[in-house]
Amino acid sequence: MCYSVGMTKLQYTVIVPDIQWPYHDGLALKKILKVIEDIQPSQVVQIGDGIDFPQVSQWSVGTAGMYADTLQDHISGYSVGFLEEVRKRAPKARLRWLEGNHDLRITSFVKKYAPALASLDSLSIPSLFSLDELGWSYEKGPINIGTNVYAIHGHECGGYSPSPNAWDKKFTERYGSHRSYVFGHTHQPALVTRAYGFEGKVDGRFTMNVGSIMDPVKATYVKDGSVSWNMSFGVLADDGKRVYPELVVMTDRGFLFNGQKY
């Protein structure tokens, strides 16, 4: 939806963070869906790792998890509980699912352990989730999601960076310092800025990590239950010339947005 500020029309994009279905926090997701319904954005972008795919993880190989019969349940749950819900709540929005490293697990597993099946279209993400029918696209980053703003999951660059500023440096060196970036992957929300200019004319850029809504209790690989993850999501307001980023960080799975408590 367009919102007018003075004579300027703003286009809104809601950026849904790493969900990692079914290890997500249900209440946090429900509240993000409510924001989408309330503001009717022009675009919804899921930043990647929408689904976890633990059954085909490299960490499940040789364990009981590799033989779990829950894969279809997870696929169906994500389709109904997220993909269809967003479509129903924002029927006019452009819907984009960005490929994350967890989303790639089924493709990687088939290529390694059943290569003869790798060419089957039925095992692709768009086919498994009937994305054409639901009006979602499945895309590889970086993708343009606003005026000079690009979305990337974070795994595409390789390696892992220790801080938000290090991620900002990684993206600017790889894709250019003239752009702003939105990413996920690390589950650690952050918003860092950089600016260029002289004689009082400053041109700003940003790099925003929209975090995750993964439930730390369900992350059983974190043995002591201690993680530096705050649940969060992002919103971009775009007037066609510049973009205004907003990182919405949750407290006890609640937050304020547009003057309303969720």
C-alpha positions as CSV (number, residue, x, y, z in Angstrom):
1,M,0.0,0.0,0.0
2,C,1.1,3.6,-0.6
3,Y,1.1,6.1,2.3
4,S,1.3,9.8,1.7
5,V,3.6,12.0,3.7
6,G,2.9,15.5,2.5
7,M,3.0,15.1,-1.2
8,T,5.3,12.1,-1.1
9,K,3.9,8.6,-1.5
10,L,5.7,5.9,0.5
11,Q,5.9,2.2,-0.5
12,Y,6.3,-0.2,2.4
13,T,8.2,-3.5,2.5
14,V,8.0,-5.8,5.4
15,I,11.0,-8.0,5.8
16,V,10.3,-11.3,7.6
17,P,13.5,-12.6,9.3
18,D,14.8,-16.2,9.5
19,I,11.8,-18.3,10.6
20,Q,13.3,-21.8,10.4
21,W,10.0,-23.6,10.6
22,P,9.1,-25.5,12.7
23,Y,11.6,-24.1,15.2
24,H,10.0,-20.7,15.2
25,D,8.2,-18.8,17.9
26,G,4.6,-19.0,17.0
27,L,3.5,-15.8,18.8
28,A,6.2,-13.7,17.3
29,L,5.2,-14.9,13.8
30,K,1.6,-14.2,14.5
31,K,2.4,-10.6,15.5
32,I,4.4,-10.1,12.3
33,L,1.5,-11.4,10.3
34,K,-0.7,-8.9,12.1
35,V,1.6,-6.0,11.1
36,I,1.4,-7.2,7.5
37,E,-2.4,-7.3,7.6
38,D,-2.5,-3.9,9.3
39,I,-0.3,-1.9,7.0
40,Q,-0.9,-3.8,3.7
41,P,2.7,-3.4,2.4
42,S,3.5,-3.3,-1.3
43,Q,6.0,-6.0,-0.8
44,V,6.8,-8.8,1.7
45,V,10.3,-10.3,1.6
46,Q,11.2,-13.4,3.6
47,I,15.0,-13.0,4.1
48,G,15.8,-16.7,3.8
49,D,15.9,-19.8,6.1
50,G,12.1,-19.8,6.0
51,I,12.2,-23.6,6.8
52,D,14.8,-25.5,8.7
53,F,14.8,-28.9,6.9
54,P,16.5,-30.7,9.8
55,Q,15.9,-34.1,8.3
56,V,18.3,-33.4,5.4
57,S,20.8,-31.4,7.4
58,Q,24.5,-32.5,7.2
59,W,24.3,-32.7,11.0
60,S,21.5,-35.4,10.8
61,V,23.5,-37.7,8.6
62,G,24.1,-41.0,10.5
63,T,21.6,-40.1,13.2
64,A,18.0,-41.0,13.9
65,G,17.0,-37.5,12.5
66,M,18.0,-38.7,9.0
67,Y,15.2,-41.2,9.1
68,A,12.5,-39.0,10.6
69,D,9.2,-39.1,8.7
70,T,8.3,-35.5,9.4
71,L,9.6,-33.8,6.3
72,Q,6.1,-33.5,4.6
73,D,4.6,-32.2,7.9
74,H,7.2,-29.4,8.0
75,I,6.7,-28.5,4.4
76,S,2.9,-28.4,4.8
77,G,3.1,-26.5,8.0
78,Y,5.3,-23.8,6.5
79,S,3.0,-23.5,3.5
80,V,-0.2,-23.2,5.5
81,G,1.2,-21.4,8.5
82,F,3.2,-18.8,6.7
83,L,3.1,-18.7,2.9
84,E,-0.7,-18.9,2.7
85,E,-1.2,-16.7,5.7
86,V,0.8,-13.8,4.1
87,R,-1.0,-14.2,0.8
88,K,-4.4,-14.0,2.6
89,R,-3.5,-11.1,4.7
90,A,-1.8,-9.0,2.0
91,P,-3.5,-10.1,-1.3
92,K,-2.0,-7.3,-3.4
93,A,1.6,-7.4,-2.1
94,R,4.5,-8.8,-4.1
95,L,5.8,-11.8,-2.2
96,R,9.4,-12.9,-2.3
97,W,11.2,-15.7,-0.6
98,L,15.0,-15.3,-0.6
99,E,17.0,-18.5,-0.7
100,G,18.8,-19.2,2.6
101,N,21.4,-21.8,3.5
102,H,18.8,-23.9,5.3
103,D,16.4,-23.7,2.4
104,L,19.1,-25.2,0.3
105,R,19.4,-28.3,2.5
106,I,17.1,-30.5,0.5
107,T,18.8,-29.7,-2.8
108,S,22.3,-30.3,-1.3
109,F,21.1,-33.6,0.3
110,V,19.7,-35.0,-2.9
111,K,22.8,-34.0,-4.9
112,K,25.1,-35.7,-2.4
113,Y,23.1,-38.8,-1.5
114,A,20.7,-39.3,-4.4
115,P,22.2,-37.5,-7.4
116,A,19.9,-39.4,-9.9
117,L,17.0,-37.5,-8.4
118,A,18.6,-34.0,-8.6
119,S,17.1,-33.2,-12.0
120,L,13.5,-33.8,-10.8
121,D,11.5,-30.5,-10.9
122,S,9.2,-31.9,-8.3
123,L,12.0,-31.6,-5.7
124,S,12.6,-27.9,-6.3
125,I,11.5,-25.4,-3.7
126,P,8.9,-23.8,-6.0
127,S,7.3,-27.2,-6.8
128,L,7.5,-28.5,-3.2
129,F,5.6,-25.4,-1.9
130,S,3.4,-24.7,-4.9
131,L,4.8,-21.2,-5.0
132,D,3.2,-20.2,-8.3
133,E,-0.2,-21.1,-7.0
134,L,0.4,-19.1,-3.8
135,G,1.9,-16.1,-5.7
136,W,5.4,-16.3,-4.2
137,S,8.7,-16.1,-6.0
138,Y,11.8,-17.9,-4.9
139,E,14.9,-15.9,-5.6
140,K,18.7,-16.0,-5.0
141,G,20.4,-13.0,-3.4
142,P,21.3,-10.3,-3.8
143,I,17.9,-9.0,-5.0
144,N,16.8,-5.4,-5.3
145,I,14.0,-4.7,-2.9
146,G,13.9,-0.9,-2.8
147,T,15.6,2.2,-4.1
148,N,19.2,1.2,-4.0
149,V,18.5,-1.4,-1.4
150,Y,19.5,-5.0,-1.8
151,A,18.5,-8.1,0.2
152,I,20.9,-11.0,0.7
153,H,20.5,-13.9,3.2
154,G,24.2,-13.8,4.2
155,H,25.6,-17.2,3.4
156,E,26.3,-16.2,-0.3
157,C,29.5,-14.4,0.5
158,G,31.0,-17.4,2.3
159,G,32.5,-17.3,5.8
160,Y,31.2,-15.7,8.9
161,S,31.8,-12.2,10.2
162,P,32.1,-11.4,13.9
163,S,30.2,-8.1,14.0
164,P,27.6,-6.0,12.1
165,N,30.3,-3.7,10.9
166,A,32.3,-6.6,9.5
167,W,29.2,-7.8,7.6
168,D,28.7,-4.3,6.3
169,K,32.3,-4.3,5.1
170,K,31.9,-7.7,3.5
171,F,28.9,-6.7,1.5
172,T,30.3,-3.3,0.4
173,E,33.5,-4.9,-0.8
174,R,31.7,-7.6,-2.7
175,Y,28.7,-5.8,-4.0
176,G,29.6,-2.1,-3.8
177,S,29.6,0.7,-1.2
178,H,27.0,2.7,-3.2
179,R,24.2,0.3,-2.0
180,S,22.3,-0.4,1.2
181,Y,21.8,-4.0,2.3
182,V,19.3,-6.0,4.3
183,F,20.3,-9.5,5.5
184,G,19.6,-12.2,8.1
185,H,21.5,-15.5,8.7
186,T,23.1,-14.7,12.1
187,H,19.9,-14.2,14.2
188,Q,21.5,-11.0,15.6
189,P,19.5,-7.9,14.7
190,A,21.5,-4.7,14.0
191,L,21.4,-1.5,12.0
192,V,24.6,0.2,11.0
193,T,25.0,3.2,8.8
194,R,27.7,4.8,6.6
195,A,27.7,8.2,4.9
196,Y,29.6,9.8,2.0
197,G,29.9,13.5,1.1
198,F,31.4,16.8,1.7
199,E,30.4,20.5,2.1
200,G,27.4,19.5,4.1
201,K,25.9,17.2,1.5
202,V,25.8,13.8,3.0
203,D,24.6,10.7,1.2
204,G,23.7,7.9,3.7
205,R,23.7,4.1,3.4
206,F,22.8,1.3,5.8
207,T,23.2,-2.4,6.4
208,M,20.4,-4.0,8.5
209,N,20.2,-7.5,9.9
210,V,16.6,-8.3,10.5
211,G,17.5,-11.2,12.9
212,S,15.2,-14.2,13.4
213,I,12.1,-15.4,15.2
214,M,13.6,-18.8,15.9
215,D,12.7,-20.0,19.4
216,P,16.0,-20.5,21.3
217,V,14.4,-23.3,23.4
218,K,13.9,-25.3,20.2
219,A,17.5,-24.8,19.2
220,T,18.6,-28.0,20.9
221,Y,22.1,-27.7,19.5
222,V,22.7,-24.8,21.8
223,K,23.6,-26.9,24.8
224,D,23.4,-24.4,27.6
225,G,20.3,-22.5,26.2
226,S,22.2,-19.2,26.0
227,V,22.0,-17.3,22.7
228,S,22.5,-13.7,21.7
229,W,19.3,-13.6,19.6
230,N,16.7,-11.0,19.9
231,M,13.5,-11.6,17.9
232,S,13.0,-8.9,15.3
233,F,11.9,-7.9,11.8
234,G,12.4,-5.0,9.4
235,V,10.3,-2.5,7.6
236,L,11.4,-0.2,4.7
237,A,9.6,3.0,3.7
238,D,10.5,4.0,0.1
239,D,9.6,7.3,-1.5
240,G,11.2,6.5,-4.8
241,K,14.4,8.5,-4.1
242,R,15.4,7.3,-0.6
243,V,14.6,4.5,1.8
244,Y,13.9,4.8,5.5
245,P,14.8,1.6,7.4
246,E,13.2,0.6,10.6
247,L,14.4,-2.3,12.7
248,V,11.7,-3.6,15.0
249,V,13.2,-5.4,18.0
250,M,10.9,-7.4,20.2
251,T,10.9,-7.5,24.0
252,D,9.3,-10.5,25.5
253,R,7.9,-11.2,22.0
254,G,6.2,-7.9,22.0
255,F,6.9,-4.6,20.3
256,L,5.6,-1.1,19.3
257,F,5.1,-0.3,15.7
258,N,3.4,2.8,14.2
259,G,2.3,3.8,17.7
260,Q,0.5,0.5,18.3
261,K,1.5,-2.2,20.8
262,Y,1.6,-5.7,19.4
